[in-house]
Amino acid sequence: IVMEKQVYSILICADLRMGRTAMLEKYVDKLEWQESRIYVFEDILWVLVENMQWAQDTKAGKRLLRIMQGHEALWRYYQNVVN
């Protein structure tokens, strides 16, 4: 399960880097964000920071940002990366 979740987070990174959002929402759902532990590719936050400026203007990007804001530990880490 951990490897599967890492693959989905890698797919999120790849799509963001390529400017694609068509499958982003599907991949985001596969990560099961409501769980207390989330297993993701370690570079996902750097990719999100690099691409969030354009991604936040898409439906999937807005949803991903809301999910991150709702997950306290992930949001704190994201804010540390941004700053």
Gaussian input, Z-matrix of N, CA and C with variables (Angstrom, degrees):
# hf/3-21g

backbone

0 1
 N
 C     1     B1
 C     2     B2     1     A1
 N     3     B3     2     A2     1     D1
 C     4     B4     3     A3     2     D2
 C     5     B5     4     A4     3     D3
 N     6     B6     5     A5     4     D4
 C     7     B7     6     A6     5     D5
 C     8     B8     7     A7     6     D6
 N     9     B9     8     A8     7     D7
 C    10    B10     9     A9     8     D8
 C    11    B11    10    A10     9     D9
 N    12    B12    11    A11    10    D10
 C    13    B13    12    A12    11    D11
 C    14    B14    13    A13    12    D12
 N    15    B15    14    A14    13    D13
 C    16    B16    15    A15    14    D14
 C    17    B17    16    A16    15    D15
 N    18    B18    17    A17    16    D16
 C    19    B19    18    A18    17    D17
 C    20    B20    19    A19    18    D18
 N    21    B21    20    A20    19    D19
 C    22    B22    21    A21    20    D20
 C    23    B23    22    A22    21    D21
 N    24    B24    23    A23    22    D22
 C    25    B25    24    A24    23    D23
 C    26    B26    25    A25    24    D24
 N    27    B27    26    A26    25    D25
 C    28    B28    27    A27    26    D26
 C    29    B29    28    A28    27    D27
 N    30    B30    29    A29    28    D28
 C    31    B31    30    A30    29    D29
 C    32    B32    31    A31    30    D30
 N    33    B33    32    A32    31    D31
 C    34    B34    33    A33    32    D32
 C    35    B35    34    A34    33    D33
 N    36    B36    35    A35    34    D34
 C    37    B37    36    A36    35    D35
 C    38    B38    37    A37    36    D36
 N    39    B39    38    A38    37    D37
 C    40    B40    39    A39    38    D38
 C    41    B41    40    A40    39    D39
 N    42    B42    41    A41    40    D40
 C    43    B43    42    A42    41    D41
 C    44    B44    43    A43    42    D42
 N    45    B45    44    A44    43    D43
 C    46    B46    45    A45    44    D44
 C    47    B47    46    A46    45    D45
 N    48    B48    47    A47    46    D46
 C    49    B49    48    A48    47    D47
 C    50    B50    49    A49    48    D48
 N    51    B51    50    A50    49    D49
 C    52    B52    51    A51    50    D50
 C    53    B53    52    A52    51    D51
 N    54    B54    53    A53    52    D52
 C    55    B55    54    A54    53    D53
 C    56    B56    55    A55    54    D54
 N    57    B57    56    A56    55    D55
 C    58    B58    57    A57    56    D56
 C    59    B59    58    A58    57    D57
 N    60    B60    59    A59    58    D58
 C    61    B61    60    A60    59    D59
 C    62    B62    61    A61    60    D60
 N    63    B63    62    A62    61    D61
 C    64    B64    63    A63    62    D62
 C    65    B65    64    A64    63    D63
 N    66    B66    65    A65    64    D64
 C    67    B67    66    A66    65    D65
 C    68    B68    67    A67    66    D66
 N    69    B69    68    A68    67    D67
 C    70    B70    69    A69    68    D68
 C    71    B71    70    A70    69    D69
 N    72    B72    71    A71    70    D70
 C    73    B73    72    A72    71    D71
 C    74    B74    73    A73    72    D72
 N    75    B75    74    A74    73    D73
 C    76    B76    75    A75    74    D74
 C    77    B77    76    A76    75    D75
 N    78    B78    77    A77    76    D76
 C    79    B79    78    A78    77    D77
 C    80    B80    79    A79    78    D78
 N    81    B81    80    A80    79    D79
 C    82    B82    81    A81    80    D80
 C    83    B83    82    A82    81    D81
 N    84    B84    83    A83    82    D82
 C    85    B85    84    A84    83    D83
 C    86    B86    85    A85    84    D84
 N    87    B87    86    A86    85    D85
 C    88    B88    87    A87    86    D86
 C    89    B89    88    A88    87    D87
 N    90    B90    89    A89    88    D88
 C    91    B91    90    A90    89    D89
 C    92    B92    91    A91    90    D90
 N    93    B93    92    A92    91    D91
 C    94    B94    93    A93    92    D92
 C    95    B95    94    A94    93    D93
 N    96    B96    95    A95    94    D94
 C    97    B97    96    A96    95    D95
 C    98    B98    97    A97    96    D96
 N    99    B99    98    A98    97    D97
 C   100   B100    99    A99    98    D98
 C   101   B101   100   A100    99    D99
 N   102   B102   101   A101   100   D100
 C   103   B103   102   A102   101   D101
 C   104   B104   103   A103   102   D102
 N   105   B105   104   A104   103   D103
 C   106   B106   105   A105   104   D104
 C   107   B107   106   A106   105   D105
 N   108   B108   107   A107   106   D106
 C   109   B109   108   A108   107   D107
 C   110   B110   109   A109   108   D108
 N   111   B111   110   A110   109   D109
 C   112   B112   111   A111   110   D110
 C   113   B113   112   A112   111   D111
 N   114   B114   113   A113   112   D112
 C   115   B115   114   A114   113   D113
 C   116   B116   115   A115   114   D114
 N   117   B117   116   A116   115   D115
 C   118   B118   117   A117   116   D116
 C   119   B119   118   A118   117   D117
 N   120   B120   119   A119   118   D118
 C   121   B121   120   A120   119   D119
 C   122   B122   121   A121   120   D120
 N   123   B123   122   A122   121   D121
 C   124   B124   123   A123   122   D122
 C   125   B125   124   A124   123   D123
 N   126   B126   125   A125   124   D124
 C   127   B127   126   A126   125   D125
 C   128   B128   127   A127   126   D126
 N   129   B129   128   A128   127   D127
 C   130   B130   129   A129   128   D128
 C   131   B131   130   A130   129   D129
 N   132   B132   131   A131   130   D130
 C   133   B133   132   A132   131   D131
 C   134   B134   133   A133   132   D132
 N   135   B135   134   A134   133   D133
 C   136   B136   135   A135   134   D134
 C   137   B137   136   A136   135   D135
 N   138   B138   137   A137   136   D136
 C   139   B139   138   A138   137   D137
 C   140   B140   139   A139   138   D138
 N   141   B141   140   A140   139   D139
 C   142   B142   141   A141   140   D140
 C   143   B143   142   A142   141   D141
 N   144   B144   143   A143   142   D142
 C   145   B145   144   A144   143   D143
 C   146   B146   145   A145   144   D144
 N   147   B147   146   A146   145   D145
 C   148   B148   147   A147   146   D146
 C   149   B149   148   A148   147   D147
 N   150   B150   149   A149   148   D148
 C   151   B151   150   A150   149   D149
 C   152   B152   151   A151   150   D150
 N   153   B153   152   A152   151   D151
 C   154   B154   153   A153   152   D152
 C   155   B155   154   A154   153   D153
 N   156   B156   155   A155   154   D154
 C   157   B157   156   A156   155   D155
 C   158   B158   157   A157   156   D156
 N   159   B159   158   A158   157   D157
 C   160   B160   159   A159   158   D158
 C   161   B161   160   A160   159   D159
 N   162   B162   161   A161   160   D160
 C   163   B163   162   A162   161   D161
 C   164   B164   163   A163   162   D162
 N   165   B165   164   A164   163   D163
 C   166   B166   165   A165   164   D164
 C   167   B167   166   A166   165   D165
 N   168   B168   167   A167   166   D166
 C   169   B169   168   A168   167   D167
 C   170   B170   169   A169   168   D168
 N   171   B171   170   A170   169   D169
 C   172   B172   171   A171   170   D170
 C   173   B173   172   A172   171   D171
 N   174   B174   173   A173   172   D172
 C   175   B175   174   A174   173   D173
 C   176   B176   175   A175   174   D174
 N   177   B177   176   A176   175   D175
 C   178   B178   177   A177   176   D176
 C   179   B179   178   A178   177   D177
 N   180   B180   179   A179   178   D178
 C   181   B181   180   A180   179   D179
 C   182   B182   181   A181   180   D180
 N   183   B183   182   A182   181   D181
 C   184   B184   183   A183   182   D182
 C   185   B185   184   A184   183   D183
 N   186   B186   185   A185   184   D184
 C   187   B187   186   A186   185   D185
 C   188   B188   187   A187   186   D186
 N   189   B189   188   A188   187   D187
 C   190   B190   189   A189   188   D188
 C   191   B191   190   A190   189   D189
 N   192   B192   191   A191   190   D190
 C   193   B193   192   A192   191   D191
 C   194   B194   193   A193   192   D192
 N   195   B195   194   A194   193   D193
 C   196   B196   195   A195   194   D194
 C   197   B197   196   A196   195   D195
 N   198   B198   197   A197   196   D196
 C   199   B199   198   A198   197   D197
 C   200   B200   199   A199   198   D198
 N   201   B201   200   A200   199   D199
 C   202   B202   201   A201   200   D200
 C   203   B203   202   A202   201   D201
 N   204   B204   203   A203   202   D202
 C   205   B205   204   A204   203   D203
 C   206   B206   205   A205   204   D204
 N   207   B207   206   A206   205   D205
 C   208   B208   207   A207   206   D206
 C   209   B209   208   A208   207   D207
 N   210   B210   209   A209   208   D208
 C   211   B211   210   A210   209   D209
 C   212   B212   211   A211   210   D210
 N   213   B213   212   A212   211   D211
 C   214   B214   213   A213   212   D212
 C   215   B215   214   A214   213   D213
 N   216   B216   215   A215   214   D214
 C   217   B217   216   A216   215   D215
 C   218   B218   217   A217   216   D216
 N   219   B219   218   A218   217   D217
 C   220   B220   219   A219   218   D218
 C   221   B221   220   A220   219   D219
 N   222   B222   221   A221   220   D220
 C   223   B223   222   A222   221   D221
 C   224   B224   223   A223   222   D222
 N   225   B225   224   A224   223   D223
 C   226   B226   225   A225   224   D224
 C   227   B227   226   A226   225   D225
 N   228   B228   227   A227   226   D226
 C   229   B229   228   A228   227   D227
 C   230   B230   229   A229   228   D228
 N   231   B231   230   A230   229   D229
 C   232   B232   231   A231   230   D230
 C   233   B233   232   A232   231   D231
 N   234   B234   233   A233   232   D232
 C   235   B235   234   A234   233   D233
 C   236   B236   235   A235   234   D234
 N   237   B237   236   A236   235   D235
 C   238   B238   237   A237   236   D236
 C   239   B239   238   A238   237   D237
 N   240   B240   239   A239   238   D238
 C   241   B241   240   A240   239   D239
 C   242   B242   241   A241   240   D240
 N   243   B243   242   A242   241   D241
 C   244   B244   243   A243   242   D242
 C   245   B245   244   A244   243   D243
 N   246   B246   245   A245   244   D244
 C   247   B247   246   A246   245   D245
 C   248   B248   247   A247   246   D246

   B1=1.4529
   B2=1.5313
   B3=1.3284
   B4=1.4600
   B5=1.5281
   B6=1.3157
   B7=1.4707
   B8=1.5246
   B9=1.3204
   B10=1.4633
   B11=1.5277
   B12=1.3139
   B13=1.4630
   B14=1.5315
   B15=1.3201
   B16=1.4549
   B17=1.5295
   B18=1.3325
   B19=1.4614
   B20=1.5304
   B21=1.3296
   B22=1.4616
   B23=1.5185
   B24=1.3138
   B25=1.4631
   B26=1.5307
   B27=1.3200
   B28=1.4719
   B29=1.5264
   B30=1.3333
   B31=1.4658
   B32=1.5314
   B33=1.3300
   B34=1.4668
   B35=1.5277
   B36=1.3277
   B37=1.4681
   B38=1.5283
   B39=1.3143
   B40=1.4665
   B41=1.5255
   B42=1.3299
   B43=1.4612
   B44=1.5209
   B45=1.3310
   B46=1.4637
   B47=1.5193
   B48=1.3108
   B49=1.4703
   B50=1.5231
   B51=1.3342
   B52=1.4654
   B53=1.5287
   B54=1.3353
   B55=1.4508
   B56=1.5155
   B57=1.3213
   B58=1.4624
   B59=1.5259
   B60=1.3249
   B61=1.4671
   B62=1.5279
   B63=1.3191
   B64=1.4698
   B65=1.5274
   B66=1.3157
   B67=1.4695
   B68=1.5198
   B69=1.3020
   B70=1.4601
   B71=1.5256
   B72=1.3114
   B73=1.4608
   B74=1.5313
   B75=1.3238
   B76=1.4715
   B77=1.5305
   B78=1.3161
   B79=1.4668
   B80=1.5239
   B81=1.3131
   B82=1.4659
   B83=1.5275
   B84=1.3287
   B85=1.4715
   B86=1.5227
   B87=1.2952
   B88=1.4655
   B89=1.5269
   B90=1.3179
   B91=1.4662
   B92=1.5287
   B93=1.3239
   B94=1.4661
   B95=1.5357
   B96=1.3073
   B97=1.4568
   B98=1.5190
   B99=1.3072
   B100=1.4686
   B101=1.5263
   B102=1.3190
   B103=1.4571
   B104=1.5273
   B105=1.3270
   B106=1.4671
   B107=1.5314
   B108=1.3287
   B109=1.4679
   B110=1.5212
   B111=1.3008
   B112=1.4562
   B113=1.5209
   B114=1.3158
   B115=1.4557
   B116=1.5151
   B117=1.3288
   B118=1.4507
   B119=1.5302
   B120=1.3130
   B121=1.4524
   B122=1.5242
   B123=1.3112
   B124=1.4696
   B125=1.5228
   B126=1.3263
   B127=1.4667
   B128=1.5238
   B129=1.3311
   B130=1.4622
   B131=1.5209
   B132=1.3105
   B133=1.4632
   B134=1.5213
   B135=1.3255
   B136=1.4664
   B137=1.5249
   B138=1.3205
   B139=1.4620
   B140=1.5265
   B141=1.3252
   B142=1.4586
   B143=1.5204
   B144=1.3156
   B145=1.4632
   B146=1.5339
   B147=1.3269
   B148=1.4564
   B149=1.5247
   B150=1.3293
   B151=1.4620
   B152=1.5200
   B153=1.3060
   B154=1.4511
   B155=1.5260
   B156=1.3217
   B157=1.4589
   B158=1.5279
   B159=1.3220
   B160=1.4650
   B161=1.5240
   B162=1.3357
   B163=1.4666
   B164=1.5242
   B165=1.3280
   B166=1.4641
   B167=1.5259
   B168=1.3102
   B169=1.4594
   B170=1.5257
   B171=1.3290
   B172=1.4635
   B173=1.5280
   B174=1.3114
   B175=1.4605
   B176=1.5301
   B177=1.3267
   B178=1.4647
   B179=1.5241
   B180=1.3262
   B181=1.4559
   B182=1.5212
   B183=1.3285
   B184=1.4653
   B185=1.5249
   B186=1.3298
   B187=1.4657
   B188=1.5215
   B189=1.3215
   B190=1.4524
   B191=1.5224
   B192=1.3068
   B193=1.4568
   B194=1.5254
   B195=1.3457
   B196=1.4688
   B197=1.5244
   B198=1.3210
   B199=1.4666
   B200=1.5207
   B201=1.3252
   B202=1.4609
   B203=1.5238
   B204=1.3198
   B205=1.4637
   B206=1.5279
   B207=1.3161
   B208=1.4597
   B209=1.5092
   B210=1.3212
   B211=1.4665
   B212=1.5215
   B213=1.3138
   B214=1.4636
   B215=1.5247
   B216=1.3115
   B217=1.4659
   B218=1.5230
   B219=1.3174
   B220=1.4578
   B221=1.5223
   B222=1.3221
   B223=1.4617
   B224=1.5245
   B225=1.3275
   B226=1.4779
   B227=1.5244
   B228=1.3225
   B229=1.4650
   B230=1.5133
   B231=1.3188
   B232=1.4668
   B233=1.5156
   B234=1.3298
   B235=1.4592
   B236=1.5251
   B237=1.3173
   B238=1.4658
   B239=1.5152
   B240=1.3247
   B241=1.4625
   B242=1.5207
   B243=1.3228
   B244=1.4642
   B245=1.5188
   B246=1.3222
   B247=1.4693
   B248=1.4823
   A1=110.70
   A2=116.49
   A3=120.11
   A4=109.86
   A5=116.59
   A6=120.13
   A7=110.95
   A8=117.08
   A9=121.12
   A10=110.53
   A11=116.77
   A12=120.58
   A13=110.95
   A14=116.49
   A15=118.87
   A16=110.77
   A17=116.70
   A18=119.96
   A19=110.06
   A20=117.46
   A21=119.53
   A22=111.55
   A23=117.79
   A24=119.11
   A25=110.97
   A26=117.90
   A27=120.94
   A28=109.83
   A29=116.50
   A30=120.21
   A31=110.85
   A32=116.79
   A33=120.44
   A34=109.48
   A35=116.37
   A36=121.08
   A37=111.28
   A38=116.31
   A39=120.42
   A40=110.91
   A41=116.57
   A42=119.61
   A43=111.87
   A44=117.38
   A45=119.66
   A46=111.20
   A47=116.69
   A48=119.92
   A49=111.76
   A50=116.33
   A51=120.41
   A52=112.12
   A53=116.74
   A54=120.68
   A55=113.90
   A56=117.36
   A57=121.56
   A58=109.96
   A59=115.83
   A60=119.36
   A61=112.50
   A62=118.22
   A63=121.18
   A64=112.95
   A65=118.11
   A66=121.86
   A67=112.60
   A68=117.24
   A69=121.98
   A70=112.36
   A71=117.11
   A72=120.19
   A73=111.28
   A74=116.77
   A75=120.44
   A76=110.20
   A77=116.70
   A78=120.19
   A79=111.30
   A80=116.33
   A81=121.17
   A82=109.84
   A83=117.42
   A84=121.27
   A85=112.09
   A86=117.85
   A87=121.92
   A88=112.82
   A89=117.73
   A90=120.51
   A91=113.20
   A92=117.85
   A93=122.54
   A94=111.49
   A95=116.17
   A96=123.88
   A97=114.13
   A98=117.92
   A99=120.11
   A100=112.56
   A101=118.33
   A102=121.14
   A103=110.19
   A104=116.10
   A105=119.16
   A106=111.81
   A107=117.05
   A108=121.15
   A109=108.82
   A110=114.79
   A111=120.82
   A112=107.54
   A113=115.51
   A114=120.46
   A115=108.39
   A116=115.92
   A117=120.46
   A118=109.98
   A119=114.57
   A120=122.98
   A121=108.09
   A122=116.76
   A123=120.35
   A124=114.63
   A125=118.79
   A126=120.77
   A127=113.77
   A128=117.56
   A129=119.21
   A130=112.52
   A131=118.50
   A132=119.18
   A133=112.29
   A134=117.42
   A135=119.72
   A136=110.00
   A137=116.56
   A138=120.62
   A139=110.07
   A140=116.93
   A141=120.01
   A142=111.36
   A143=116.75
   A144=120.38
   A145=110.27
   A146=116.73
   A147=121.26
   A148=112.51
   A149=117.38
   A150=120.81
   A151=114.89
   A152=118.29
   A153=119.78
   A154=112.57
   A155=117.99
   A156=119.50
   A157=110.84
   A158=118.17
   A159=119.12
   A160=111.31
   A161=117.97
   A162=121.12
   A163=112.26
   A164=117.21
   A165=119.30
   A166=111.99
   A167=117.29
   A168=121.09
   A169=112.70
   A170=117.24
   A171=121.46
   A172=109.29
   A173=116.19
   A174=120.76
   A175=110.73
   A176=116.97
   A177=121.30
   A178=111.28
   A179=117.24
   A180=121.00
   A181=112.14
   A182=116.65
   A183=120.40
   A184=110.25
   A185=115.89
   A186=119.95
   A187=110.79
   A188=116.98
   A189=120.94
   A190=110.86
   A191=117.53
   A192=121.51
   A193=110.99
   A194=117.70
   A195=121.13
   A196=111.04
   A197=116.98
   A198=120.53
   A199=109.92
   A200=116.02
   A201=119.95
   A202=111.05
   A203=116.95
   A204=120.46
   A205=110.99
   A206=116.97
   A207=121.41
   A208=114.27
   A209=117.33
   A210=121.52
   A211=107.35
   A212=116.47
   A213=122.76
   A214=114.66
   A215=117.94
   A216=120.72
   A217=110.99
   A218=117.05
   A219=121.23
   A220=110.90
   A221=117.26
   A222=120.96
   A223=111.15
   A224=117.44
   A225=120.51
   A226=109.95
   A227=116.39
   A228=120.17
   A229=110.77
   A230=116.97
   A231=122.02
   A232=110.46
   A233=117.69
   A234=121.24
   A235=111.43
   A236=117.57
   A237=120.77
   A238=110.99
   A239=116.90
   A240=120.41
   A241=109.94
   A242=117.30
   A243=121.57
   A244=111.04
   A245=115.91
   A246=119.53
   A247=108.52
   D1=-39.64
   D2=179.68
   D3=-61.95
   D4=-45.34
   D5=-179.82
   D6=-63.67
   D7=-39.97
   D8=178.92
   D9=-61.14
   D10=-43.80
   D11=179.91
   D12=-67.19
   D13=-36.32
   D14=176.80
   D15=-65.33
   D16=-37.74
   D17=177.92
   D18=-62.67
   D19=-45.06
   D20=178.28
   D21=-61.94
   D22=-39.01
   D23=178.79
   D24=-69.73
   D25=-32.18
   D26=174.61
   D27=-66.37
   D28=-39.91
   D29=177.02
   D30=-63.08
   D31=-38.92
   D32=175.73
   D33=-59.67
   D34=-47.30
   D35=179.86
   D36=-60.26
   D37=-46.38
   D38=-178.46
   D39=-61.64
   D40=-45.71
   D41=-179.83
   D42=-64.65
   D43=-41.88
   D44=178.39
   D45=-62.61
   D46=-42.64
   D47=-179.97
   D48=-65.26
   D49=-27.55
   D50=-179.79
   D51=-94.43
   D52=1.69
   D53=177.66
   D54=74.17
   D55=25.14
   D56=-178.86
   D57=-108.98
   D58=141.08
   D59=178.31
   D60=-128.92
   D61=1.49
   D62=-175.08
   D63=-56.64
   D64=-40.93
   D65=-177.66
   D66=-102.84
   D67=-1.60
   D68=-174.55
   D69=-56.54
   D70=-45.90
   D71=-177.27
   D72=-63.67
   D73=-39.44
   D74=178.14
   D75=-62.76
   D76=-44.76
   D77=179.83
   D78=-65.17
   D79=-40.21
   D80=179.56
   D81=-60.51
   D82=-43.38
   D83=179.23
   D84=-61.39
   D85=-34.02
   D86=-177.53
   D87=-68.40
   D88=-16.55
   D89=-178.26
   D90=-81.46
   D91=-10.36
   D92=176.11
   D93=51.57
   D94=66.14
   D95=-173.25
   D96=-65.36
   D97=-19.20
   D98=-177.76
   D99=-72.66
   D100=-13.86
   D101=179.41
   D102=-72.91
   D103=155.61
   D104=-178.67
   D105=-71.78
   D106=-27.56
   D107=177.16
   D108=-115.53
   D109=130.65
   D110=179.10
   D111=-119.22
   D112=127.91
   D113=179.99
   D114=-104.14
   D115=114.48
   D116=-178.02
   D117=-136.72
   D118=163.51
   D119=173.79
   D120=-60.30
   D121=131.66
   D122=-171.20
   D123=-60.95
   D124=-23.40
   D125=-179.02
   D126=-91.38
   D127=3.46
   D128=-174.32
   D129=-58.56
   D130=-39.21
   D131=-178.19
   D132=-68.47
   D133=-36.07
   D134=176.93
   D135=-64.02
   D136=-41.44
   D137=178.85
   D138=-65.75
   D139=-40.64
   D140=177.67
   D141=-62.36
   D142=-43.51
   D143=178.90
   D144=-62.11
   D145=-44.06
   D146=-178.83
   D147=-64.58
   D148=-30.48
   D149=-171.65
   D150=-114.82
   D151=-2.89
   D152=-174.73
   D153=-67.07
   D154=-25.68
   D155=-179.20
   D156=-58.32
   D157=-45.13
   D158=177.84
   D159=-86.99
   D160=-33.60
   D161=-175.76
   D162=-67.51
   D163=-29.85
   D164=-178.31
   D165=-67.21
   D166=-12.40
   D167=176.91
   D168=-88.17
   D169=0.32
   D170=178.29
   D171=-106.75
   D172=157.55
   D173=179.03
   D174=-58.71
   D175=-47.39
   D176=-178.75
   D177=-65.66
   D178=-39.27
   D179=179.29
   D180=-65.72
   D181=-41.21
   D182=177.10
   D183=-62.44
   D184=-42.07
   D185=-179.96
   D186=-64.53
   D187=-43.56
   D188=179.15
   D189=-60.97
   D190=-41.94
   D191=178.57
   D192=-63.82
   D193=-41.92
   D194=177.35
   D195=-63.36
   D196=-40.89
   D197=178.65
   D198=-61.44
   D199=-45.61
   D200=-179.34
   D201=-62.77
   D202=-40.47
   D203=179.38
   D204=-64.20
   D205=-31.13
   D206=-179.47
   D207=-79.10
   D208=-13.63
   D209=179.52
   D210=-104.99
   D211=101.48
   D212=-168.68
   D213=-52.08
   D214=-51.18
   D215=-176.71
   D216=-65.72
   D217=-41.05
   D218=179.55
   D219=-66.23
   D220=-40.08
   D221=179.52
   D222=-66.25
   D223=-41.92
   D224=177.57
   D225=-60.57
   D226=-43.57
   D227=179.30
   D228=-63.89
   D229=-43.67
   D230=177.90
   D231=-58.30
   D232=-44.95
   D233=179.76
   D234=-63.70
   D235=-37.16
   D236=177.62
   D237=-66.47
   D238=-36.97
   D239=178.96
   D240=-68.16
   D241=-41.64
   D242=-179.34
   D243=-65.12
   D244=-41.54
   D245=-178.31
   D246=-84.43

